[in-house]
Amino acid sequence: MILRKTLNFYFMKVFLKSILSVFLICFAIIFLVDLIERIRELSDQDGWTFLFGVQMALYRTPTIAEQVLPFAILIGSVVAFLNLTRKLELAVTRASGVSVWQFIRPALFLAILIGILTSIAYNPLSIWLKEQSEQMEIQQFSNGKNFRKSDTASIWFRQEGSNGESILSADRSLDRGLTLISVTALVFNEDRTFKEQVDAISANWKDGYWQLNDARVTTADSPPELRAEYRLSTFFTQEQARQQAESTGTLSFWRFSDAIEAAERAGLNTNRMRLEFQTHLARPMLFAAMVIIAATVSLKLTRLGGAGHMVLGGIGAGFVLYVLSELVGDFGSNGLLEPALAAWLPALIASVLGVTVLLYQEDG
């Protein structure tokens, strides 16, 4: 019993080291790419320093790196199997009577644990760090002369107010959707004819209106007018404003339940939010499926040689699973498939197929 625990602990340590190494390499690459992008976009702004860019990139990278975690689990597991085979440790383990199901058990436990920690701890932390980076950027570059606005807005919604209809677009949102950054509002009269365009540094939801700050108002028959504050009427409640402005990418794991409940009370479509929430819940199973896939493409090939084929096979299997997840996810977010089923189905299919292949390879 003591020997079995020692063996399990050793295998778990090998897999953890391999997975962390792959993830940290991906993290470093993402950080460098994002840092270069920050330098390219902001280095000509007043107040820019290299250390400020490094800090911003560090704060932004965890959110992006979260997307590559399944591949880090997959490639890390493949590398771990390769190292164990190269050192003949798997051969000795098999000779001692340990089956494939027993020596991949520590890796499965580790993958499930990483999946749980990613959803309940890493995801909220990465979202918080991303919000901090956006706050830093706003504080550093938020004056009207040098605050940058992207070419395409990430937030669009239509609203009604006491003075008529309007369409708002913004680069991003803060304060759970109640603050919009780099805002453009197209305002219409009550008869739905165009009235004016308002460009503002930011907008804050207030009870009954959006307060647009440092605004430039442009009409069809007069030159632009600068205003420190512009009030745009809205019938949105606080909950409705949050659901319209806040994307699922800015919601952490612990905020999904409240956001879904608030959206349902407001009569808004919750398919996308429910899909993202279920995806977080299904993450431990997805990570376990990645370990099983790694085992299916590794164990038999390593006994016959061909490490390159093994790695390529793992990458190919991971890519197929990624495409399947995106395709099924689109069905779920558009209401063509139940969001919970769309979130769990790829991990379930990968696990069943992986177990089936392992049964065929190892047990005939």
C-alpha positions as CSV (number, residue, x, y, z in Angstrom):
1,M,0.0,0.0,0.0
2,I,2.8,2.4,0.9
3,L,4.6,1.5,-2.3
4,R,1.5,2.2,-4.4
5,K,1.0,5.6,-2.7
6,T,4.6,6.4,-3.4
7,L,4.3,5.4,-7.0
8,N,1.1,7.5,-7.4
9,F,2.7,10.5,-5.9
10,Y,5.7,10.1,-8.1
11,F,3.6,9.9,-11.3
12,M,1.5,12.9,-10.2
13,K,4.7,14.9,-9.7
14,V,6.0,14.0,-13.1
15,F,2.7,15.0,-14.8
16,L,2.4,18.2,-12.8
17,K,6.0,19.2,-13.7
18,S,5.3,18.5,-17.4
19,I,2.0,20.3,-17.5
20,L,3.3,23.3,-15.7
21,S,6.3,23.5,-18.0
22,V,4.1,23.5,-21.1
23,F,1.7,26.0,-19.6
24,L,4.5,28.4,-18.6
25,I,6.0,28.3,-22.0
26,C,2.6,29.2,-23.5
27,F,2.2,31.9,-20.9
28,A,5.6,33.4,-21.7
29,I,4.8,33.4,-25.5
30,I,1.4,35.0,-24.9
31,F,3.0,37.6,-22.6
32,L,5.7,38.6,-25.1
33,V,3.2,38.9,-28.0
34,D,0.9,41.0,-25.8
35,L,3.8,43.2,-24.6
36,I,4.8,43.8,-28.2
37,E,1.2,44.7,-29.1
38,R,1.0,47.1,-26.1
39,I,4.3,48.7,-27.2
40,R,3.0,49.1,-30.8
41,E,-0.3,50.6,-29.7
42,L,0.6,52.8,-26.7
43,S,4.3,53.7,-26.9
44,D,3.5,57.0,-28.6
45,Q,1.1,58.1,-25.8
46,D,1.9,60.5,-23.1
47,G,2.8,58.8,-19.8
48,W,3.9,55.6,-21.5
49,T,6.8,53.7,-19.9
50,F,8.2,50.2,-20.6
51,L,7.5,49.0,-17.0
52,F,3.9,50.2,-17.4
53,G,3.6,48.1,-20.6
54,V,5.1,45.0,-18.8
55,Q,2.6,45.4,-15.9
56,M,-0.3,45.7,-18.3
57,A,0.8,42.6,-20.3
58,L,1.3,40.6,-17.1
59,Y,-2.2,41.5,-16.0
60,R,-3.8,40.7,-19.3
61,T,-2.0,37.4,-20.1
62,P,-3.7,35.1,-17.5
63,T,-7.1,35.6,-19.2
64,I,-5.7,34.7,-22.6
65,A,-3.6,31.8,-21.2
66,E,-6.7,30.3,-19.6
67,Q,-7.8,29.4,-23.1
68,V,-4.7,27.2,-23.8
69,L,-4.9,25.2,-20.5
70,P,-6.6,22.2,-22.2
71,F,-3.8,22.0,-24.7
72,A,-1.2,22.4,-21.9
73,I,-2.9,19.4,-20.2
74,L,-2.8,17.4,-23.4
75,I,0.7,18.2,-24.6
76,G,2.0,18.1,-21.0
77,S,0.6,14.6,-20.5
78,V,2.0,13.4,-23.9
79,V,5.5,14.7,-22.8
80,A,5.1,13.0,-19.4
81,F,4.3,9.7,-21.0
82,L,7.2,10.1,-23.4
83,N,9.6,10.8,-20.5
84,L,8.3,7.9,-18.4
85,T,8.8,5.6,-21.4
86,R,12.2,6.9,-22.3
87,K,13.4,6.2,-18.8
88,L,11.8,2.7,-18.9
89,E,9.8,3.6,-15.8
90,L,6.5,2.6,-17.5
91,A,8.0,-0.7,-18.6
92,V,9.1,-1.5,-15.0
93,T,5.7,-0.4,-13.7
94,R,3.9,-2.6,-16.2
95,A,6.2,-5.5,-15.3
96,S,5.3,-5.2,-11.7
97,G,1.6,-5.8,-12.5
98,V,0.3,-2.3,-12.7
99,S,-2.3,-1.8,-15.4
100,V,-2.7,1.3,-17.6
101,W,-5.8,2.3,-15.7
102,Q,-3.8,2.3,-12.5
103,F,-0.8,4.4,-13.7
104,I,-2.9,7.0,-15.4
105,R,-5.1,7.4,-12.3
106,P,-2.8,10.0,-10.7
107,A,-2.8,12.0,-14.0
108,L,-6.6,11.9,-14.1
109,F,-6.8,13.0,-10.5
110,L,-4.4,15.9,-11.2
111,A,-6.3,17.0,-14.3
112,I,-9.6,17.0,-12.5
113,L,-8.0,19.0,-9.6
114,I,-6.5,21.5,-12.0
115,G,-9.9,21.9,-13.7
116,I,-11.6,22.6,-10.5
117,L,-9.0,25.1,-9.3
118,T,-9.0,26.8,-12.8
119,S,-12.8,27.4,-12.6
120,I,-13.1,28.5,-8.9
121,A,-9.8,30.3,-8.4
122,Y,-7.7,31.0,-11.6
123,N,-10.6,32.3,-13.6
124,P,-11.8,34.9,-11.1
125,L,-8.2,36.0,-10.5
126,S,-7.6,36.4,-14.2
127,I,-10.8,38.4,-14.8
128,W,-9.8,40.6,-11.8
129,L,-6.3,41.2,-13.2
130,K,-7.8,42.0,-16.7
131,E,-10.1,44.6,-15.1
132,Q,-7.2,46.1,-13.2
133,S,-5.2,46.4,-16.5
134,E,-8.1,48.2,-18.1
135,Q,-8.4,50.6,-15.1
136,M,-4.7,51.3,-15.3
137,E,-5.0,52.1,-19.0
138,I,-8.0,54.4,-18.4
139,Q,-6.3,56.3,-15.6
140,Q,-3.1,56.6,-17.6
141,F,-4.5,57.5,-21.0
142,S,-8.1,58.7,-20.4
143,N,-7.8,62.3,-21.4
144,G,-9.5,63.3,-24.6
145,K,-6.3,63.8,-26.6
146,N,-4.6,60.5,-26.2
147,F,-7.1,57.9,-25.1
148,R,-7.1,55.2,-27.8
149,K,-10.2,53.8,-29.4
150,S,-10.1,50.5,-31.3
151,D,-11.3,50.2,-34.9
152,T,-14.1,47.9,-34.0
153,A,-16.4,48.0,-30.9
154,S,-16.9,44.9,-28.8
155,I,-20.2,46.0,-27.3
156,W,-23.3,47.0,-29.3
157,F,-26.8,47.4,-28.0
158,R,-30.0,49.3,-28.8
159,Q,-32.1,51.0,-26.2
160,E,-35.2,53.2,-25.7
161,G,-35.4,56.4,-23.7
162,S,-37.8,59.1,-22.9
163,N,-36.5,61.1,-25.9
164,G,-36.4,58.3,-28.4
165,E,-34.2,55.4,-29.5
166,S,-30.4,55.2,-29.5
167,I,-27.7,52.7,-30.4
168,L,-24.6,52.5,-28.2
169,S,-21.3,50.9,-29.0
170,A,-18.2,50.7,-26.7
171,D,-14.8,49.1,-26.7
172,R,-15.2,47.5,-23.3
173,S,-17.1,47.6,-20.1
174,L,-16.1,47.9,-16.4
175,D,-17.9,47.8,-13.1
176,R,-19.8,44.7,-14.3
177,G,-21.2,46.5,-17.3
178,L,-22.3,49.8,-15.7
179,T,-19.3,51.7,-17.0
180,L,-18.5,51.8,-20.8
181,I,-15.2,52.9,-22.3
182,S,-14.7,54.6,-25.7
183,V,-18.4,55.1,-26.4
184,T,-20.3,56.1,-29.5
185,A,-24.0,56.8,-29.3
186,L,-26.3,57.3,-32.3
187,V,-29.3,59.2,-31.1
188,F,-32.6,59.3,-32.9
189,N,-35.7,61.5,-32.5
190,E,-39.1,60.1,-31.4
191,D,-40.0,59.7,-35.1
192,R,-36.8,57.6,-35.6
193,T,-35.0,60.1,-37.7
194,F,-31.3,60.7,-37.0
195,K,-30.7,63.4,-34.4
196,E,-27.0,63.4,-33.5
197,Q,-23.9,61.3,-32.8
198,V,-22.1,61.4,-29.5
199,D,-18.5,60.2,-29.0
200,A,-17.3,60.0,-25.4
201,I,-14.4,58.8,-23.4
202,S,-16.7,56.9,-21.0
203,A,-20.3,56.4,-20.0
204,N,-21.7,55.6,-16.6
205,W,-25.2,54.2,-16.0
206,K,-27.3,56.3,-13.7
207,D,-31.0,55.8,-12.7
208,G,-32.8,56.7,-15.9
209,Y,-29.9,57.8,-18.1
210,W,-26.3,57.2,-19.3
211,Q,-23.9,59.9,-18.3
212,L,-21.4,60.3,-21.2
213,N,-18.2,62.0,-20.1
214,D,-15.9,64.3,-22.2
215,A,-18.4,64.0,-25.1
216,R,-18.3,65.4,-28.6
217,V,-21.7,65.9,-30.1
218,T,-22.1,66.0,-33.9
219,T,-25.2,66.8,-35.8
220,A,-25.9,66.9,-39.5
221,D,-26.2,70.7,-39.7
222,S,-23.8,72.0,-37.1
223,P,-20.1,71.6,-36.2
224,P,-19.0,69.3,-33.4
225,E,-19.7,70.6,-29.9
226,L,-17.6,69.5,-26.9
227,R,-19.4,68.8,-23.6
228,A,-18.0,67.7,-20.3
229,E,-21.2,65.7,-19.7
230,Y,-24.0,64.5,-21.9
231,R,-27.1,62.7,-20.5
232,L,-28.7,60.0,-22.7
233,S,-32.1,58.8,-21.5
234,T,-32.6,55.1,-21.0
235,F,-35.4,52.8,-19.8
236,F,-32.8,50.2,-18.8
237,T,-32.8,49.1,-15.2
238,Q,-29.4,48.5,-13.6
239,E,-29.7,44.7,-14.2
240,Q,-30.7,45.2,-17.8
241,A,-27.9,47.7,-18.4
242,R,-25.4,45.1,-17.0
243,Q,-26.7,42.3,-19.1
244,Q,-26.6,44.4,-22.3
245,A,-23.2,45.8,-21.7
246,E,-21.3,43.1,-19.9
247,S,-20.0,40.3,-22.1
248,T,-19.6,36.7,-20.8
249,G,-15.8,37.1,-21.1
250,T,-15.8,39.6,-18.2
251,L,-17.9,37.3,-15.9
252,S,-16.0,35.2,-13.4
253,F,-17.1,31.8,-12.4
254,W,-18.7,33.0,-9.1
255,R,-20.8,35.7,-10.9
256,F,-22.6,33.6,-13.5
257,S,-25.4,32.4,-11.3
258,D,-26.4,35.9,-10.3
259,A,-26.0,37.2,-13.8
260,I,-28.1,34.4,-15.3
261,E,-30.9,35.0,-12.7
262,A,-30.9,38.7,-13.3
263,A,-31.0,38.3,-17.1
264,E,-33.9,35.9,-16.8
265,R,-35.8,38.3,-14.6
266,A,-35.2,41.0,-17.2
267,G,-36.4,38.8,-20.0
268,L,-33.1,38.6,-21.8
269,N,-31.5,35.7,-23.6
270,T,-29.3,33.7,-21.3
271,N,-28.1,30.9,-23.6
272,R,-24.6,32.3,-23.9
273,M,-24.1,32.8,-20.2
274,R,-25.5,29.4,-19.3
275,L,-23.2,27.8,-21.9
276,E,-20.2,29.6,-20.4
277,F,-21.2,28.6,-16.9
278,Q,-21.7,25.0,-17.9
279,T,-18.3,25.1,-19.7
280,H,-16.7,26.0,-16.4
281,L,-18.4,23.1,-14.7
282,A,-17.4,20.7,-17.4
283,R,-13.8,21.8,-17.3
284,P,-12.5,19.0,-14.9
285,M,-14.0,16.4,-17.2
286,L,-12.5,18.0,-20.3
287,F,-9.1,18.1,-18.7
288,A,-9.5,14.4,-17.7
289,A,-10.4,13.7,-21.3
290,M,-7.2,15.3,-22.5
291,V,-5.2,12.9,-20.3
292,I,-7.0,9.9,-21.7
293,I,-6.4,11.2,-25.3
294,A,-2.7,11.6,-24.5
295,A,-2.6,8.0,-23.3
296,T,-4.3,6.7,-26.4
297,V,-1.8,8.4,-28.8
298,S,1.2,7.7,-26.6
299,L,1.4,4.3,-25.0
300,K,1.4,2.0,-28.0
301,L,3.6,4.3,-30.2
302,T,6.2,4.7,-27.5
303,R,6.8,0.9,-27.3
304,L,7.4,0.9,-31.1
305,G,9.2,4.3,-31.4
306,G,7.9,7.3,-33.2
307,A,7.8,10.1,-30.6
308,G,7.2,12.7,-33.4
309,H,4.1,10.8,-34.5
310,M,3.0,10.7,-30.9
311,V,3.2,14.4,-30.4
312,L,1.5,15.2,-33.7
313,G,-1.2,12.7,-32.9
314,G,-1.9,14.4,-29.6
315,I,-2.0,17.9,-31.2
316,G,-4.3,16.6,-34.0
317,A,-6.7,15.0,-31.5
318,G,-6.7,18.2,-29.4
319,F,-7.4,20.3,-32.5
320,V,-10.4,18.1,-33.5
321,L,-11.8,18.3,-29.9
322,Y,-11.4,22.1,-30.0
323,V,-13.2,22.4,-33.3
324,L,-16.0,20.1,-32.0
325,S,-16.3,22.2,-28.8
326,E,-16.6,25.4,-30.8
327,L,-19.1,24.0,-33.2
328,V,-21.3,22.5,-30.5
329,G,-20.8,25.7,-28.5
330,D,-22.2,27.8,-31.3
331,F,-25.3,25.5,-31.4
332,G,-25.7,26.0,-27.7
333,S,-25.3,29.8,-27.7
334,N,-27.8,30.1,-30.5
335,G,-30.5,28.0,-28.9
336,L,-30.1,25.0,-31.3
337,L,-28.9,22.8,-28.5
338,E,-29.4,22.9,-24.7
339,P,-26.4,24.9,-23.3
340,A,-25.7,22.3,-20.6
341,L,-25.5,19.5,-23.2
342,A,-23.4,21.7,-25.6
343,A,-20.9,22.3,-22.8
344,W,-20.6,18.7,-21.6
345,L,-21.0,16.8,-24.9
346,P,-17.4,17.4,-26.3
347,A,-15.7,16.3,-23.0
348,L,-18.1,13.3,-22.7
349,I,-17.5,12.2,-26.3
350,A,-13.7,12.5,-26.0
351,S,-13.7,10.6,-22.7
352,V,-15.8,7.7,-24.1
353,L,-13.8,7.4,-27.3
354,G,-10.5,7.6,-25.3
355,V,-11.6,4.9,-22.9
356,T,-12.8,2.7,-25.8
357,V,-9.4,3.1,-27.6
358,L,-7.5,2.3,-24.4
359,L,-9.6,-0.8,-23.8
360,Y,-8.9,-2.0,-27.3
361,Q,-5.2,-1.2,-27.1
362,E,-4.5,-2.6,-23.6
363,D,-7.1,-5.2,-23.0
364,G,-7.9,-6.4,-26.5
